[in-house]
Amino acid sequence: MNRPADRTVVASDLDRTLVYSSAALALSMPDEEAPRLLCVEVHESRPLSYMTETAGRLLAELADTARFVPATTRTRKQYRRINLPCPQPSYAICANGGHLLVNGRTDHDWNAEMRRRLADGSAPLAEIRAHLALTADPEWLRKERIAEELFAYLVVDRERLPVGWVKELAGWAEPLGWTVSLQGRKVYAVPKPLSKSAALAEVARRTGAQRILAAGDSLLDIDLLNAADSGWTPGHGELADTGWTAPHVTALTTPGVAAGERILREFLAHV
């Protein structure tokens, strides 16, 4: 007989939800109060991202109890730099749903399906790139990147980024079928059909999931949270800043790396 946990999928955003960069660590507490940290990402031979050691133990317990599915906007290459303290998840959602990894390998049929949906439901990436090139100012723009030929993002100097620029970009992109999200130093422009929830629905179909738990911190996580039976948001990020919530979503007040621990405890309690 299957236990309830056997048919439960736990889908969580990674960056600034379970995993934190050095800059994001400052969200939570002064240095002298910081918990012991576990490095979970190295980039160019330098430690880049962390979770608390306690969160690491909780994640290992969760992955042993239910089906854990990372759901990230990271590209496949960026995701593969993450070394979580648990066995490799059987499914992982990358590129905001544009790629589905099955046992670490790309499901090319799923990617082809998503590209068909994008062709039917949103303006082409080239049009968005052209607008970004016209409106982004070199004074605050640090990098412009294309992710998996699916969406665009800018790395910006937050202190110099003009107030209202992101809102103006979002207003321009909305009727074209694109969503704009500001996360840390990155401004994302993502086509609406490209969603974590679409890939999550495919995972649920394949696994026969009967219940979904989810967590995330940004506007790009709203669809993921809405697809869940229960969800959680940390006390920081776009969703906390805008006050977004839903009846089945708990808005936690804990900010920063400690929120990762809190979210994992909630997952385990509900599993």
C-alpha positions as CSV (number, residue, x, y, z in Angstrom):
1,M,0.0,0.0,0.0
2,N,1.3,3.5,-0.9
3,R,1.9,5.9,1.9
4,P,0.5,9.5,1.4
5,A,4.1,10.7,1.0
6,D,4.6,8.3,-2.0
7,R,2.2,10.3,-4.1
8,T,3.4,13.8,-2.9
9,V,5.5,16.0,-5.1
10,V,7.4,18.8,-3.4
11,A,8.4,21.4,-5.9
12,S,10.5,24.3,-4.8
13,D,12.3,27.2,-6.4
14,L,16.0,27.3,-5.5
15,D,17.6,30.7,-5.5
16,R,16.5,32.9,-2.6
17,T,14.1,30.2,-1.5
18,L,16.2,27.2,-0.5
19,V,19.6,28.4,-1.8
20,Y,21.3,31.7,-1.1
21,S,24.2,33.6,-2.6
22,S,26.6,35.6,-0.4
23,A,24.7,38.8,-1.2
24,A,21.4,37.2,-0.3
25,L,22.7,36.0,3.1
26,A,22.7,39.7,4.2
27,L,18.9,39.5,4.1
28,S,18.6,37.6,7.3
29,M,21.0,38.5,10.2
30,P,24.2,40.1,11.2
31,D,27.4,38.1,10.7
32,E,27.8,37.3,14.4
33,E,24.4,35.6,14.4
34,A,24.9,33.7,11.2
35,P,24.3,29.9,11.3
36,R,26.8,27.3,10.0
37,L,26.6,27.2,6.3
38,L,26.9,24.5,3.7
39,C,28.3,25.5,0.3
40,V,26.1,23.9,-2.4
41,E,27.5,25.7,-5.5
42,V,31.0,26.5,-6.8
43,H,31.5,28.7,-9.8
44,E,34.9,29.4,-11.4
45,S,36.6,27.7,-8.4
46,R,34.9,29.9,-5.9
47,P,32.0,29.1,-3.5
48,L,28.9,30.8,-4.7
49,S,25.7,29.6,-3.0
50,Y,24.8,28.2,0.4
51,M,22.1,26.8,2.6
52,T,22.4,26.3,6.3
53,E,23.7,22.9,7.5
54,T,20.4,22.4,9.2
55,A,18.6,23.0,6.0
56,G,20.8,20.5,4.3
57,R,19.8,17.8,6.8
58,L,16.2,18.7,6.4
59,L,16.4,18.5,2.6
60,A,18.0,15.1,2.8
61,E,15.2,13.9,5.1
62,L,12.6,15.4,2.7
63,A,14.1,13.8,-0.4
64,D,14.0,10.5,1.4
65,T,10.3,11.0,2.3
66,A,8.7,12.5,-0.8
67,R,9.5,13.2,-4.4
68,F,11.5,16.5,-4.3
69,V,11.5,18.5,-7.6
70,P,13.7,21.5,-7.9
71,A,11.9,24.2,-10.0
72,T,14.3,26.9,-11.1
73,T,14.7,29.7,-13.7
74,R,18.3,28.6,-14.0
75,T,19.6,27.2,-17.2
76,R,20.5,23.5,-17.3
77,K,24.2,24.5,-17.0
78,Q,23.6,26.8,-14.0
79,Y,21.4,24.2,-12.3
80,R,24.1,21.5,-12.7
81,R,26.5,23.6,-10.7
82,I,24.2,23.1,-7.7
83,N,25.2,20.1,-5.5
84,L,22.3,19.6,-3.1
85,P,22.8,17.4,0.0
86,C,20.4,14.7,-1.3
87,P,20.3,12.1,-4.1
88,Q,19.9,13.5,-7.6
89,P,16.2,14.3,-8.0
90,S,14.5,12.1,-10.6
91,Y,12.9,15.2,-12.0
92,A,14.1,18.8,-12.2
93,I,12.5,21.8,-13.8
94,C,15.0,24.2,-15.4
95,A,14.8,27.4,-17.6
96,N,11.4,28.3,-15.9
97,G,9.8,25.2,-17.3
98,G,11.5,25.2,-20.7
99,H,13.5,22.1,-19.8
100,L,12.6,19.0,-17.9
101,L,15.5,16.9,-16.6
102,V,14.7,13.2,-16.0
103,N,17.4,11.5,-13.9
104,G,19.7,14.4,-14.9
105,R,19.1,14.0,-18.6
106,T,17.3,16.5,-20.9
107,D,13.8,15.4,-22.0
108,H,14.0,16.8,-25.6
109,D,10.3,16.0,-26.3
110,W,9.2,18.2,-23.5
111,N,11.5,21.1,-24.7
112,A,10.0,20.7,-28.2
113,E,6.5,20.9,-26.8
114,M,7.3,24.1,-24.8
115,R,8.8,25.7,-27.9
116,R,5.6,25.0,-29.8
117,R,3.6,26.7,-27.0
118,L,5.9,29.7,-27.2
119,A,5.4,30.1,-30.9
120,D,1.7,30.2,-30.4
121,G,1.4,32.3,-27.3
122,S,3.9,35.1,-27.1
123,A,5.9,37.6,-29.1
124,P,9.3,36.3,-30.3
125,L,12.4,36.6,-28.2
126,A,14.1,38.8,-30.9
127,E,11.5,41.5,-30.4
128,I,12.1,41.5,-26.6
129,R,15.8,41.7,-27.0
130,A,15.6,44.6,-29.4
131,H,13.5,46.6,-26.9
132,L,15.9,45.8,-24.1
133,A,18.8,47.0,-26.2
134,L,17.0,50.3,-26.8
135,T,15.9,51.0,-23.2
136,A,18.7,49.6,-21.0
137,D,21.3,52.2,-20.0
138,P,25.0,51.2,-20.0
139,E,25.3,53.3,-16.8
140,W,23.5,50.5,-14.8
141,L,23.5,47.6,-17.2
142,R,26.2,45.1,-16.4
143,K,25.3,42.1,-18.6
144,E,22.6,41.0,-21.0
145,R,22.1,37.3,-21.4
146,I,19.9,34.9,-23.3
147,A,18.9,31.7,-21.5
148,E,18.6,28.5,-23.5
149,E,17.2,30.6,-26.5
150,L,14.0,30.8,-24.4
151,F,14.1,34.1,-22.4
152,A,16.3,37.1,-21.6
153,Y,17.7,38.5,-18.4
154,L,19.8,41.5,-17.5
155,V,22.3,41.8,-14.7
156,V,22.0,45.3,-13.3
157,D,23.4,47.7,-10.7
158,R,20.5,47.9,-8.4
159,E,21.6,51.2,-6.9
160,R,21.7,52.9,-10.3
161,L,18.6,51.2,-11.7
162,P,16.0,54.0,-12.3
163,V,12.9,53.8,-10.1
164,G,10.0,52.7,-12.3
165,W,12.1,51.2,-15.2
166,V,11.1,47.7,-14.4
167,K,7.5,48.6,-14.0
168,E,7.6,50.4,-17.4
169,L,9.2,47.3,-19.0
170,A,6.6,45.1,-17.4
171,G,3.8,47.3,-18.8
172,W,5.3,47.1,-22.3
173,A,5.8,43.4,-22.2
174,E,2.4,42.4,-20.8
175,P,0.3,42.7,-24.0
176,L,3.1,40.8,-25.8
177,G,2.6,37.8,-23.6
178,W,5.8,38.3,-21.5
179,T,6.3,38.6,-17.7
180,V,9.0,40.8,-16.1
181,S,10.5,39.9,-12.8
182,L,13.2,41.6,-10.7
183,Q,15.2,39.2,-8.5
184,G,18.3,40.5,-6.7
185,R,20.5,42.0,-9.5
186,K,18.7,40.3,-12.3
187,V,15.8,41.5,-14.4
188,Y,14.0,38.6,-16.2
189,A,11.8,38.9,-19.2
190,V,10.0,35.5,-19.7
191,P,7.3,34.5,-22.1
192,K,4.1,33.6,-20.2
193,P,3.7,30.1,-21.7
194,L,7.1,29.3,-20.3
195,S,6.1,28.3,-16.8
196,K,7.2,26.1,-14.0
197,S,3.6,25.0,-13.5
198,A,3.4,23.5,-17.0
199,A,6.5,21.3,-16.4
200,L,5.2,20.5,-12.9
201,A,1.9,19.3,-14.4
202,E,3.9,17.0,-16.7
203,V,5.8,15.6,-13.7
204,A,2.5,15.0,-11.8
205,R,1.1,13.2,-14.9
206,R,4.1,10.9,-15.2
207,T,4.3,10.1,-11.5
208,G,0.6,9.9,-10.6
209,A,1.0,12.6,-7.9
210,Q,-2.1,13.2,-5.8
211,R,-0.8,16.2,-3.8
212,I,1.7,19.0,-4.6
213,L,3.5,21.2,-2.1
214,A,5.5,24.3,-3.4
215,A,7.6,27.2,-2.4
216,G,9.0,30.3,-4.2
217,D,9.8,34.0,-3.7
218,S,9.3,35.7,-7.1
219,L,6.6,36.7,-9.6
220,L,7.8,33.8,-11.7
221,D,6.8,31.4,-8.9
222,I,3.1,32.5,-8.8
223,D,2.0,29.9,-11.3
224,L,4.0,27.2,-9.4
225,L,2.3,28.2,-6.1
226,N,-1.1,28.4,-7.7
227,A,-0.7,24.8,-9.0
228,A,0.0,23.5,-5.5
229,D,-2.3,22.2,-2.8
230,S,-0.3,24.1,-0.2
231,G,2.5,26.6,-0.7
232,W,4.9,28.9,1.2
233,T,6.7,32.1,0.4
234,P,9.7,33.5,2.4
235,G,9.7,36.9,4.2
236,H,11.6,38.5,1.4
237,G,11.5,38.8,-2.4
238,E,9.0,40.1,-4.9
239,L,6.0,38.2,-3.5
240,A,6.7,39.5,0.0
241,D,7.3,43.0,-1.3
242,T,4.1,43.1,-3.2
243,G,2.0,41.3,-0.5
244,W,0.9,38.6,-2.9
245,T,-0.6,35.6,-1.4
246,A,-3.5,33.1,-2.0
247,P,-5.8,31.2,0.4
248,H,-3.7,28.0,0.2
249,V,-0.3,29.9,0.4
250,T,1.3,30.8,3.7
251,A,3.4,34.0,3.6
252,L,6.2,33.4,6.1
253,T,7.8,36.3,7.9
254,T,11.2,34.7,8.2
255,P,13.6,36.4,5.7
256,G,17.0,35.3,4.3
257,V,18.8,32.0,4.6
258,A,16.8,31.1,7.7
259,A,13.7,31.1,5.5
260,G,15.1,28.1,3.7
261,E,15.1,26.1,6.9
262,R,11.6,27.2,7.8
263,I,10.2,26.2,4.4
264,L,11.8,22.8,4.6
265,R,10.3,22.3,8.1
266,E,6.9,23.2,6.7
267,F,7.3,20.7,3.8
268,L,8.2,17.9,6.2
269,A,5.4,18.7,8.5
270,H,2.9,18.5,5.7
271,V,4.4,15.4,4.1
